[in-house]
Amino acid sequence: MRDQVEASSRRKTVKLFKFDPNTLTKDGWETLGLSARQAQSIVNYTDKGGRFYKPEDLQKMYTISPEMYKRILPYAHIPESVNLSRNESPSERKEYAKKNPVIVDINTADSTQLDDIKGIGGTFALRILKYRERLGGFYKKEQLLEVYGLDSAKYGEIKDQIKIGNAPLKTININTASFDDLKRNPYLTFKQINAIIQYRRQHGNYTGVADLKKIILLNQQVIDKITPYISF
């Protein structure tokens, strides 16, 4: 799907050429085959102090698909002057690039903005985006602990750099939702979903959260978790 979006968004003649990803302009990225939006995302990253220390660092950009990465990797060239010091480790150089503190809204941030958070790299940024999409948005910071691999130590490192803005959560109408609709919510098991649908068939539409408490398989903890994501 992403490749299709890329292809449909291109307006320039695609041409592969030797380039430095740290200085390449938006037009240059588009010439390589990226869409205008994807190109701008990478330029925003470098404008904010983000740096590529080796060609393989292109993999950390969510906007560059695996197929695109393979095509442009042989043409990426990074001058030795990018290395700040021979005595610095890659992680130290990365932290230097992110010297400015940020407060990021985790419900609206893209991968580049998430990568600006000290302690969050490309891998975690992608996982957060995928989990946010599955949930329908975060209603509290602590939900990040549910992201695969993000433990309490990592959460403690990033919690003061994030916020929850006013972006509305995506909700599902529990009175019309199918099994597949409800399956998206990570807080419900298949048995619980079946119980929700069977109760609706037997007793009619739900009128409110109180009706959910009548389902034996749903305890209060589960109800509290799913309430922000359902409507009646």
FIDOPA-969889 format. One line per field, with one value per residue (C-alpha): residue number from 1; residue in three letters; z, x, y. Coordinates in nm, 3 decimals. Layout:
N
resi <- (NUM,...)
resn <- (ALA,...)
w <- (Z,...)
u <- (X,...)
v <- (Y,...)
//
This chain:
232
resi <- (1,2,3,4,5,6,7,8,9,10,11,12,13,14,15,16,17,18,19,20,21,22,23,24,25,26,27,28,29,30,31,32,33,34,35,36,37,38,39,40,41,42,43,44,45,46,47,48,49,50,51,52,53,54,55,56,57,58,59,60,61,62,63,64,65,66,67,68,69,70,71,72,73,74,75,76,77,78,79,80,81,82,83,84,85,86,87,88,89,90,91,92,93,94,95,96,97,98,99,100,101,102,103,104,105,106,107,108,109,110,111,112,113,114,115,116,117,118,119,120,121,122,123,124,125,126,127,128,129,130,131,132,133,134,135,136,137,138,139,140,141,142,143,144,145,146,147,148,149,150,151,152,153,154,155,156,157,158,159,160,161,162,163,164,165,166,167,168,169,170,171,172,173,174,175,176,177,178,179,180,181,182,183,184,185,186,187,188,189,190,191,192,193,194,195,196,197,198,199,200,201,202,203,204,205,206,207,208,209,210,211,212,213,214,215,216,217,218,219,220,221,222,223,224,225,226,227,228,229,230,231,232)
resn <- (MET,ARG,ASP,GLN,VAL,GLU,ALA,SER,SER,ARG,ARG,LYS,THR,VAL,LYS,LEU,PHE,LYS,PHE,ASP,PRO,ASN,THR,LEU,THR,LYS,ASP,GLY,TRP,GLU,THR,LEU,GLY,LEU,SER,ALA,ARG,GLN,ALA,GLN,SER,ILE,VAL,ASN,TYR,THR,ASP,LYS,GLY,GLY,ARG,PHE,TYR,LYS,PRO,GLU,ASP,LEU,GLN,LYS,MET,TYR,THR,ILE,SER,PRO,GLU,MET,TYR,LYS,ARG,ILE,LEU,PRO,TYR,ALA,HIS,ILE,PRO,GLU,SER,VAL,ASN,LEU,SER,ARG,ASN,GLU,SER,PRO,SER,GLU,ARG,LYS,GLU,TYR,ALA,LYS,LYS,ASN,PRO,VAL,ILE,VAL,ASP,ILE,ASN,THR,ALA,ASP,SER,THR,GLN,LEU,ASP,ASP,ILE,LYS,GLY,ILE,GLY,GLY,THR,PHE,ALA,LEU,ARG,ILE,LEU,LYS,TYR,ARG,GLU,ARG,LEU,GLY,GLY,PHE,TYR,LYS,LYS,GLU,GLN,LEU,LEU,GLU,VAL,TYR,GLY,LEU,ASP,SER,ALA,LYS,TYR,GLY,GLU,ILE,LYS,ASP,GLN,ILE,LYS,ILE,GLY,ASN,ALA,PRO,LEU,LYS,THR,ILE,ASN,ILE,ASN,THR,ALA,SER,PHE,ASP,ASP,LEU,LYS,ARG,ASN,PRO,TYR,LEU,THR,PHE,LYS,GLN,ILE,ASN,ALA,ILE,ILE,GLN,TYR,ARG,ARG,GLN,HIS,GLY,ASN,TYR,THR,GLY,VAL,ALA,ASP,LEU,LYS,LYS,ILE,ILE,LEU,LEU,ASN,GLN,GLN,VAL,ILE,ASP,LYS,ILE,THR,PRO,TYR,ILE,SER,PHE)
w <- (0.000,0.091,-0.245,-0.421,-0.235,-0.324,-0.690,-0.715,-0.537,-0.766,-1.008,-1.090,-1.315,-1.093,-1.112,-0.893,-0.817,-0.551,-0.256,0.104,0.306,0.557,0.300,0.029,-0.043,-0.066,-0.447,-0.434,-0.231,-0.471,-0.765,-0.596,-0.598,-0.267,-0.250,-0.154,0.192,0.253,0.130,0.359,0.659,0.608,0.553,0.876,1.053,0.934,0.987,1.353,1.399,1.309,1.136,0.935,1.042,0.794,0.487,0.672,0.906,0.628,0.755,1.065,0.860,0.865,0.545,0.348,0.259,0.255,-0.125,-0.157,0.094,-0.117,-0.431,-0.292,-0.042,-0.298,-0.387,-0.032,0.065,0.399,0.434,0.718,0.855,0.985,1.258,1.551,1.711,1.669,2.044,2.044,2.016,1.772,2.067,2.203,1.862,1.841,2.178,2.070,1.764,1.990,2.229,2.227,2.473,2.322,2.439,2.183,2.154,2.107,1.948,1.659,1.617,1.308,1.315,1.281,1.575,1.790,1.699,1.845,2.191,2.377,2.423,2.129,1.806,1.474,1.594,1.894,1.691,1.443,1.721,1.891,1.565,1.495,1.847,1.837,1.513,1.660,1.977,1.818,2.015,2.367,2.655,2.911,2.893,3.076,2.778,2.619,2.859,2.645,2.341,2.277,2.436,2.608,2.974,3.290,3.266,2.912,3.010,3.300,3.054,2.812,3.015,3.076,2.703,2.597,2.637,2.548,2.347,2.255,1.952,1.975,2.013,1.743,1.882,1.771,1.803,2.014,1.890,1.525,1.552,1.395,1.535,1.312,1.428,1.793,1.724,1.662,2.031,2.209,2.541,2.429,2.385,2.120,2.388,2.528,2.181,2.117,2.453,2.368,2.035,2.178,2.459,2.201,1.993,2.294,2.477,2.210,2.191,2.478,2.638,2.833,3.013,3.287,3.042,2.989,3.355,3.294,3.081,3.304,3.095,3.129,3.460,3.572,3.463,3.104,3.099,3.219,2.943,2.655,2.764,2.598,2.267,2.242,2.170,2.197)
u <- (0.000,0.278,0.449,0.122,0.093,0.453,0.396,0.079,0.237,0.539,0.542,0.913,1.119,1.273,1.650,1.907,2.225,2.496,2.368,2.440,2.118,2.224,2.222,1.985,1.701,1.332,1.353,1.646,1.452,1.160,1.393,1.503,1.139,0.988,0.659,0.657,0.523,0.784,1.062,0.949,0.944,1.311,1.410,1.229,1.435,1.769,1.661,1.594,1.947,1.887,2.184,2.264,2.605,2.613,2.403,2.229,2.075,1.823,1.639,1.525,1.312,0.954,0.883,1.136,0.989,1.213,1.193,1.291,1.573,1.723,1.708,1.875,2.122,2.405,2.390,2.402,2.733,2.813,3.134,3.369,3.321,2.980,3.151,3.177,3.470,3.649,3.612,3.233,3.014,2.718,2.477,2.664,2.650,2.280,2.217,2.419,2.199,1.894,2.032,1.717,1.449,1.108,0.753,0.578,0.206,0.202,-0.145,-0.049,0.327,0.471,0.775,1.020,0.870,0.869,1.234,1.308,1.230,1.548,1.543,1.312,1.471,1.324,1.218,1.021,0.873,0.732,0.595,0.426,0.262,0.134,-0.005,-0.164,-0.340,-0.466,-0.592,-0.744,-0.519,-0.379,-0.583,-0.302,0.077,0.103,-0.045,0.298,0.399,0.181,0.403,0.621,0.965,0.890,0.952,0.919,1.281,1.230,0.898,1.063,1.318,1.060,0.747,0.845,0.903,0.552,0.200,-0.157,-0.321,-0.683,-0.696,-1.012,-0.984,-1.124,-1.427,-1.633,-2.011,-2.060,-2.418,-2.316,-1.958,-1.877,-1.637,-1.359,-1.425,-1.390,-1.092,-0.884,-0.900,-0.604,-0.788,-1.050,-1.005,-1.195,-1.418,-1.502,-1.585,-1.818,-1.983,-2.040,-2.201,-2.414,-2.546,-2.642,-2.828,-3.018,-3.095,-3.083,-2.864,-2.644,-2.760,-2.445,-2.139,-2.358,-2.487,-2.134,-2.113,-2.382,-2.142,-1.966,-1.649,-1.591,-1.440,-1.417,-1.056,-1.139,-1.445,-1.238,-0.983,-1.230,-1.473,-1.277,-1.289,-1.658,-1.976,-2.343)
v <- (0.000,0.243,0.179,0.258,0.586,0.667,0.589,0.792,1.089,1.123,1.412,1.433,1.210,0.944,0.936,0.764,0.958,0.982,1.185,1.287,1.227,1.492,1.773,1.650,1.893,1.812,1.823,1.583,1.327,1.357,1.298,0.974,0.866,0.979,1.166,1.533,1.448,1.180,1.406,1.689,1.452,1.362,1.726,1.816,1.550,1.687,2.049,1.967,1.831,1.467,1.307,0.997,0.863,0.576,0.493,0.211,0.471,0.538,0.229,0.416,0.654,0.526,0.720,0.511,0.173,-0.138,-0.146,0.220,0.168,-0.111,0.104,0.414,0.262,0.208,0.579,0.717,0.873,1.035,1.243,1.160,1.511,1.408,1.207,1.445,1.266,0.936,0.881,0.914,0.610,0.611,0.639,0.941,1.108,1.037,1.199,1.503,1.538,1.546,1.806,2.018,1.893,1.827,1.763,1.542,1.469,1.093,1.101,1.328,1.277,1.112,0.883,1.171,1.359,1.046,0.990,1.334,1.196,1.110,0.733,0.658,0.540,0.437,0.090,0.213,0.499,0.247,0.024,0.320,0.428,0.076,0.034,0.381,0.289,-0.037,0.131,0.436,0.669,0.694,0.837,0.816,0.807,0.475,0.293,0.316,0.038,-0.190,-0.130,-0.434,-0.395,-0.063,-0.145,0.066,0.185,0.312,0.468,0.649,0.790,0.931,1.012,1.376,1.428,1.328,1.457,1.366,1.645,1.708,1.481,1.267,0.892,0.665,0.486,0.187,0.174,-0.136,-0.174,-0.212,-0.341,-0.675,-0.932,-0.798,-0.442,-0.537,-0.761,-0.449,-0.358,-0.522,-0.535,-0.787,-1.162,-1.355,-1.509,-1.167,-1.035,-1.327,-1.266,-0.898,-0.985,-1.268,-1.046,-0.782,-1.040,-1.172,-0.846,-0.577,-0.271,-0.158,0.165,0.238,0.104,-0.041,-0.303,-0.431,-0.522,-0.782,-0.985,-1.238,-1.249,-0.874,-0.767,-0.405,-0.375,-0.470,-0.244,0.052,-0.010,-0.035,0.238,0.525,0.339,0.251,0.445,0.352)
//
